[in-house]
Amino acid sequence: MAHVVMCRREDVTKIENLDDLFSYRLFDVVSHAMGWEALLSHNFGASRERKLKLEAVDTTPLALVMVSQGLGLAIGHVPVCGPLAQSLGLEICPLIPKTPGPGNYYLEQAVNRPRRSAMLRLEQALQAAAQVSLRDITGLAHTFSIHG
């Protein structure tokens, strides 16, 4: 997965530097391995002087819906959140580069139970989608309407 900052179309032109970014509420999804502090440190170095308006939310879909309502910015994981972000009219903020980072999805299986055929098909579909995503991640800019 790669991590990006998602915003509304009308906010893309308003975010020209970090001060502009810091003027927004930043939604941090509790379960994300890469939050705002890590993303900013990775791209701009560690800084104790940042005054972030962080707000914890439970899920990425909730964060993206809040962004679509003009309530702030959120970190999205591409290509996973691509379809939802696109349906909400969100764009990738070009100020912060697409950042590779940690993130895995796990398919749990009960111990001592035979694998159901539906689970096997789901596992195969997820693996196939992951392979396509890895190939297409370099062409992500074409998935979204990116400015800059």
C-alpha positions as CSV (number, residue, x, y, z in Angstrom):
1,M,0.0,0.0,0.0
2,A,0.9,3.6,-0.5
3,H,-0.3,6.4,1.7
4,V,-1.7,9.7,0.4
5,V,-3.5,12.7,1.7
6,M,-7.1,12.9,0.5
7,C,-8.9,16.2,0.1
8,R,-11.8,17.8,-1.8
9,R,-11.2,19.2,-5.3
10,E,-11.7,22.8,-4.1
11,D,-9.1,22.3,-1.3
12,V,-6.4,21.1,-3.7
13,T,-5.6,24.7,-4.8
14,K,-5.8,26.0,-1.2
15,I,-3.0,23.7,0.1
16,E,0.2,25.1,-1.1
17,N,2.5,24.4,1.9
18,L,2.6,22.7,5.3
19,D,1.1,25.8,7.1
20,D,-2.0,25.5,4.8
21,L,-2.2,21.8,5.5
22,F,-1.9,22.4,9.3
23,S,-4.9,24.8,9.1
24,Y,-7.2,21.7,8.5
25,R,-8.5,19.2,10.9
26,L,-6.6,16.0,10.2
27,F,-8.5,12.7,10.7
28,D,-6.3,10.0,12.0
29,V,-7.7,6.5,11.7
30,V,-7.0,4.6,15.0
31,S,-6.0,1.3,13.4
32,H,-3.7,2.8,10.7
33,A,0.0,1.8,10.9
34,M,0.8,5.1,9.2
35,G,-0.8,8.1,10.9
36,W,-0.2,11.8,10.3
37,E,2.8,12.1,12.6
38,A,4.6,9.2,10.8
39,L,3.6,10.4,7.3
40,L,4.8,13.9,8.0
41,S,8.0,12.8,9.7
42,H,8.7,10.4,6.8
43,N,8.4,13.2,4.2
44,F,9.5,16.3,6.1
45,G,11.6,15.0,9.0
46,A,10.7,15.0,12.7
47,S,9.5,18.3,14.2
48,R,8.3,19.1,17.6
49,E,6.9,22.4,16.5
50,R,4.0,21.1,14.5
51,K,0.6,22.1,15.7
52,L,-1.6,19.4,14.2
53,K,-5.4,19.4,14.7
54,L,-5.6,15.6,15.0
55,E,-9.0,13.9,15.4
56,A,-9.2,10.2,15.9
57,V,-11.8,8.3,13.9
58,D,-12.6,4.6,13.7
59,T,-12.5,3.8,10.0
60,T,-11.1,5.0,6.7
61,P,-14.6,5.2,5.1
62,L,-15.8,7.5,8.0
63,A,-12.7,9.7,7.6
64,L,-13.2,10.0,3.8
65,V,-16.9,10.8,4.2
66,M,-15.9,13.5,6.7
67,V,-13.3,14.9,4.2
68,S,-16.0,14.9,1.5
69,Q,-18.1,17.1,3.7
70,G,-15.3,19.7,4.0
71,L,-14.5,18.8,7.6
72,G,-10.8,18.1,7.2
73,L,-8.2,15.9,5.5
74,A,-7.5,12.2,5.9
75,I,-4.8,9.7,4.9
76,G,-5.9,7.3,2.3
77,H,-4.4,4.0,1.3
78,V,-4.1,3.4,-2.4
79,P,-5.2,1.6,-4.3
80,V,-7.6,0.2,-1.6
81,C,-9.5,3.4,-0.9
82,G,-9.5,4.5,-4.6
83,P,-13.0,3.6,-5.5
84,L,-14.6,5.1,-2.4
85,A,-12.5,8.3,-2.7
86,Q,-13.4,8.6,-6.4
87,S,-17.1,8.1,-5.6
88,L,-16.9,10.9,-3.0
89,G,-15.2,13.3,-5.4
90,L,-12.0,13.3,-3.4
91,E,-8.5,13.9,-4.9
92,I,-5.0,13.2,-3.8
93,C,-3.3,16.3,-2.3
94,P,-0.1,16.7,-4.3
95,L,1.7,18.5,-1.4
96,I,2.7,15.3,0.3
97,P,4.1,12.6,-2.1
98,K,2.6,9.2,-2.3
99,T,4.4,7.4,0.5
100,P,5.0,3.6,0.6
101,G,4.5,2.2,4.0
102,P,3.3,-0.6,6.2
103,G,0.0,-2.2,5.7
104,N,-1.3,-5.7,5.3
105,Y,-4.7,-7.4,5.2
106,Y,-5.1,-10.7,6.7
107,L,-7.7,-13.5,6.0
108,E,-8.1,-15.5,9.2
109,Q,-9.1,-19.2,9.0
110,A,-10.5,-21.2,11.9
111,V,-8.2,-23.9,13.2
112,N,-9.2,-27.6,12.7
113,R,-11.9,-26.7,10.2
114,P,-11.8,-27.5,6.5
115,R,-11.4,-24.5,4.2
116,R,-14.7,-23.6,2.6
117,S,-14.6,-23.1,-1.2
118,A,-15.9,-19.6,-0.9
119,M,-13.0,-18.7,1.4
120,L,-10.5,-20.2,-1.1
121,R,-12.1,-18.1,-3.9
122,L,-12.0,-15.0,-1.8
123,E,-8.3,-15.6,-0.9
124,Q,-7.4,-16.1,-4.6
125,A,-9.4,-13.0,-5.6
126,L,-7.6,-10.9,-3.0
127,Q,-4.2,-12.2,-4.0
128,A,-5.0,-11.5,-7.7
129,A,-6.2,-8.0,-6.9
130,A,-3.0,-7.3,-4.8
131,Q,-0.8,-8.3,-7.8
132,V,-2.8,-6.1,-10.1
133,S,-2.5,-3.2,-7.6
134,L,1.2,-3.6,-7.3
135,R,1.6,-3.3,-11.0
136,D,-0.8,-0.4,-11.3
137,I,0.4,1.6,-8.3
138,T,2.8,3.5,-10.5
139,G,-0.1,4.6,-12.7
140,L,-2.2,5.7,-9.8
141,A,-2.2,9.3,-10.9
142,H,-4.4,8.3,-13.8
143,T,-7.0,6.8,-11.4
144,F,-7.6,10.2,-9.8
145,S,-7.7,13.7,-11.2
146,I,-4.5,15.0,-9.7
147,H,-3.5,18.6,-9.9
148,G,0.2,19.7,-9.8
